[in-house]
Structures are given as structure tokens and as C-alpha cells.
Amino acid sequence: MGTTIDRRAFIGGAAALGFAGEAHAQIRPPRIFAPAPPWPPREHFMLWPGLAPGTPPGIPRSNVPVPLPLGAAQRWEKGIRYPYVGVFRPVRPDGRAVLVMPGGGYVFVSLINEGVNVARALNPRGITVFVLAYRLPGEGWLNRTDVPLQDAQRAMRLIRARATEFRIDPAKLGICGFSAGGHLGGTLTVGHEDPVYRPIDAADRLSARPAFSGLIYPVTQFASAGPSSVSGPNLLGPAPPPGGAARFDILARVSAALPPLFLCHAMDDRTVPVSQSIALMEAARRHRVPVEAHFLERGGHGFGALNLPAANPGAKWLDWFAAWTATHVR
């Protein structure tokens, strides 16, 4: 279902392929509790009852995720043929829930730094966390640009369909996305009703709209993201159709219908410029969408949930995010 990536081998290959900037930004090992849990966690669920939409011929059916080794400080996964969601429950759930979309430039998924560690930070605050292991566009799918959004929409609908089982309030389900996962989260925020797959069961009658959207150092517009960000080329491919990028331009699709937004971005980010978040903040304000934004003096790219030193005020960003969500889901 997936393959794990040796970090050093990946960085060398990334440089050769011209996206060393994004890969390099991710190599800083995150602060984690030891030992790290296995991935996927004991509780998880598959997104699709059969093969995912756009699966090319010759892929066998499977409903078993591939576990990743115990104790790894960083875990990047690619080759995800059977997307799934890891479930992290708090001891005392308060009804809030967050679907987390890790980053990785649409070329891998950073499951620990921008996934498991988010759950570790939010679970003690009563928030149930779901970590999405989504498909990557450049891995042979028949409809490469749609597959990440298909998985994100389906995950939101399945979580809402099973809200009682998960002990959450479906009206208090939001998202948190990082980097390319922030672009995916932004695309879901503006395109939660985009018809990217045919409904397959009762869950698909439910809304995929987030109650709130946390976007952390996100790509919000490919045209202005700069050469260090590779999310656009990796999503769209080498020969996108004319106008094919338009529906992935989050800035152009901002409207008054958006849910409240939370943004966090470091001003010294050399991979995704802080102007991406500033432009989204300004667009939200023009449409009177509630927005909270934190722009850190230092932090770089890929700081994830627990990777900033305690002396950096931004180390508290998940405290800010958790407190902010409580003000929008009463």
C-alpha cells in the first residue's frame, strides 16, 4: 500500500530532481516523545471500500495498510495505493475534531512531524485527531490532479458518518494542513463541493465542508509560490491542460462562504514564502471571513507540531490553534 523513504536517500534524489529546497526544509528532526508509535496506529480506517477512484488497471485490491517501523523520528511515506486515516482519541473528548493533512510537496507524506505529533499536542486538549495518509498525484493515477482532494473529501464524509462512534460533534470537525497539505486543506476549504468522484454510499451524501480550517505555511497560489515550492508542478504534472490550475488557486476562490481560517507561517520560510499566507489573510478579510494569523519572525519551513525550540514564541502555535477552534465551534 505504501513505501517508506530513507531520508538521506530521498534528499539526494530530491536535489537531482530539482526540489531540494522543499526536501531540505523537512530534514530537521522533530521533537517527539519516545518511543514513537507504530504507523498506522492501531485504530485506523480505509477510505474506499474497493479500489480508489482513478486506480489504473492491474492494481490488486487491499484493505490492509502497511505498518511503519516503531521508534522512527521522522517518517515520510509515498506509494500510497490504499489511502487511509489514523485515529487518535483523547481521554476526555469534548466534541471537537481535526482532520490533519501532512505536507511533503505532493511527493511524500510527512506522517510524524505533521501528523502524529499534532495528535499528541491536541489530544490532551480534548480534540480527536484524524491523520490522513492521502494518495500522491504523480504515481500513475488516471486523474492525477483529483486524487488528493478525493481522499480529503471522502475522509471528511466518513468521519461525519461515524461521528457517534468517534464521540465527536460532526459540526465541530475542522482541518489542519501543512505546506502541500495546507494547499490540499485550502483546496478542500474552497472546493469541498467540487464533484471529483461519484458517490458510492450514504456517507457521500454528507458535507465535506470543514467547520474551521487551520493552514500552516500553506501554498495558496501556484503562480506566486516561487521556484522553491514544488507543490504545483507535482500536482499538475508536466503538461497540465489549459486552465487546469484555476480550481487549485485558493486565493481566486475565496468567498464569504468560507469557514473561519487560522494561519501560521514563519517569515524566514525559504520554501513557501510568507506572502502566500498574507495574501490569503487579506482575501479573507476582504470577504469578511473570520481569520486569525500568526507570522513568526523565525521558524523556517516544516516546523510541524513540535519542532520549534521552546524559546521561540511560535512553539505555542498549537495552543493558539486549540484555543481559537473553541471560539468557533460553540
N, C-alpha and C positions, 0 to 999 in steps of 0.2 A: 504494500500500500504506500509506503514511503521509504526514503533512504535518508540516513543521517550523513552529515557532512563533516569531514575533518577540517577544522578551522584553518589550519595553516595551508592545507592543500587548496581550500576554497579561495583564500586570499590571493595565492599565486595565480590561480586560474582567473580570478576576477580582474586582476591587473592586466592579464593578457587580453581579456575581452573588453577592456575599456571602462569598467565600472569599479575601479579600485577605490574611488572616493567613498562610495556608499559602503563597500565591504570594509574598508579600513575603519570607518566610523563605528562599526559594530564590534571590533575585536576587543575592546576594553572589557575585561571580565566583570560581570555584575556582582554586587554584594548579595549573597544568598545565605539562607540558613542551611546547615549541613546536618544530615545528608540531603541532597536534592531528591524529590520524589521521582518515581519512575514516570515515564510518559509513554502512552497516555495514562492518566490517573485511573484508579480502579473504577470510578464512575464516569462513564462517557457514553455517547450515543452517536450512531451513524446518521448522516443527513438524508441519504437516499435509500429507499427500500430495494432498489436494483442498481443498475449502473447509472452514474450521474449523467445529466444531460450533456450532449456533445461528446460522449465517450467514443473514441474511434473503434473500428472493428478489431476483434482479436483480444480485447481486454477481458479476462475472466471475472466473474462475479466474486465478491468477497464482502463479508461483514465483520472482519476482524482487523482492527488496527495493529500496526507493528509497534511493540513496546521499545522504548529507547533506554539506554543503559542508566542504571542508578548512579547518582552522585556526580553527574557532569555539570560543570559550572555554566556552560553555555551549550545550547542545543539548537542547531539550525536544521530544518528538515525541508526536503524537496521530493519530487516524485510522488506527490500525494494523489493517488488514484481514487481513493475512497475517503472523501472528506468526512470529518467527524468533529465532535465538540467534547472537550473535557469539562467536567462539572466539579466545582469547588464550593462546598456548602459551609456557611458559618455555623457556629454552635448555637447562636441565637439570631435567626434570620428576622429581619424587620420588614420584609416585603420588597425591598429594593433589589435589583439585579442588573448586571452589566455583562454584555457580550463583548469580549476582548478580541481585537483583531491585531495580532502582532505584525511587525513590519519585516522588511527584507528585500525591498526593491522589486517586488514581484518576481524574485528569483529564488528565494528561500523564505522560510517562516521562522522567526526568532521566538521559539516556544517558551523559553525560560525567562530571559531578560524582559520580554514584553508580553508575557503570558502568565506563567505560573507565579512569578513574583508579584504581579498585580493582584492575583488572588490572595497571596499571603498578606498583602497590605490591606486589602479591602474586607476580607472575611472577618477580622476582629471588629469591624465597624458594623457588622450585621448584614453586609451586602453579599448576596450569592453571585458567584462569578462563573462565567462560561467562557472557555478559551477555544477559539475557532481555528482548527487546522484546515485551511482552505486550499483549493487547488490553484496552481500557478499557471498563468496563461500560456507560457511558451513551451508546453510539454505535450504537444500533439493533439490538443482538443480541436474539435471541428468548429468551434465558435470561441476562439481564444479570449476575446475581449469580454465575453459574458460570464465566464466560469466563476471568477471570484465573487461577483455580485449575485449570481445564482446561489452560491453557498451561503452568503451572508443573509439574503432574504429568507432562504429556507431555514436557516438556524433560528432567526427571529420568530418565524411562524411556529416552528416545532417547540421552542421554549414556551411560547404563549399557550400552545395547545396542551402543554404538560405543566402549566403553572401550579395547579393544586399539588401535584406530585412533588414539584421542586420547592413548594412552600414560598412562592413569590406572588406578588401582585402583578398581573400582566400589564397594568397601566403604569408600572414603575420599572419597566425594562428599558434600559438605555444601552449605549455602546461606549467603548473606549478604543480608539485605533491609533497606531503608531506609524509614522513615516508612510510607506506604501500602504500599510494597514490603516493609516489615517486617511489616505486617499480613498481606500475601499470604504471606510466608515463614512467619509464625506459623500461618496457616491451613493451609499445606502441612504444617507440623510436626505439627499435631494431626489433620489431615484428609487425610493422604497416601493413605488408602484410600477416601475418600469417592467413591461412584460418580457422578462428574459428567459422564462421557462413555462411550460404548460403545467397547470395544476395537476397534482397526482393523487391528492387525498384531501380529507376535510381540513387538515392543518393549513392548506394553501388558501383557504377562504379567510384566514386571519390576516390582520395587518402586520407588515414588516416595519412599520414606522417606529423609530426609536422615541422614547419619551424624552430623552436628552442625549446629546452627542458630545463626548469628550474626544478631541482631536489633538494629538500630541506630536509636535514637529511634523505636521502633515504636508503632503503635496496637495495643493488645491487647484493648480492650473499648470498643465504640462508646458505650455508655451512660454511661461515666465519662470519655470523652476530652475533653469540654468543647466549647464553641461554636467555638473556633478551628480545630479539626480537622474537615475536611470529608470524610474518607475514608468514614465511614459513610453519609451521605446520597448520596454519589456512587456507592457500590457498590450500595446497596439500592434507590435510586430514590425517587421522591416518594410511592409508595403500596406499600410492601412488604407482603407477606401477613402475617397474624398469626403470630408465632413465626418469621418469616423470618430474623431476625437471630441466632437462637440458635446455629446452627452456625458463625457467624463470631465468636462470643465465645470468644476464645482462652483467657482465664482460666478460663472454666467447663469447658473441655475438657482442661485439664491433667491428666495421669495419670502413673503411674510408668513407662509405656511410652515416654515422650518421649525423644528423643536429648538429649545434653548441649547446654546453652544458653550462649551468650555474649551479654551485653547491654552496650550503651554508650549513654549518654544524658546530655545536659547539664541541669543543674538550673535553668538560666535559660531553658530552652526554653519559649517562649510559644505554640507551636503545638500540640505534643503534650506534655502535662505529664509530668514525670519519674515521677510516680506510676504511669503506665502500665507502665513497666519495673519499678518497685519491686514492684508487685502481682504481676507475672509471676515475679519472683525469689522472692517469698515463697511463691507457689503451687508453684513448682518445688521449693523446699526442703521444703514440707510432704509432697510426694510422693517425696522423696529423689532427685530428678533432679539430676545434676551441673550446677551453674550458676556461671559467673563473671560478675561485674557490675562495671562501671566507671561511676561517676557523676561527671561533670566539673563543677567549680564554674562554669565559663563555657564557652560554645560555641554557644548558641542552637540553632536548628533548621536542618537542611540542610547541616551542615558537611561531609558526604560524606567522601571518602577523603583529600583533600589540602588542605582548606580552612581548617584551623586554623593560627594562627601558631606558629612554632617555639617561642615562649616558653610556649605553652600545653602542659602535660604531656599533654593529650589528643591532641596531634598525633601521638603514638606509638601510637594505638589499633590501627592495623593491624599494628604489630609485636606487640602483645599478642595480637591475634586469631590471627596466624600461629603464634606460639609455642604458644598454647592448643590450636589444632587438632592440632598434632603430638602432644600428650599424650593425645588421644582417638582416634587412628586408627593405633595401632601394630599 
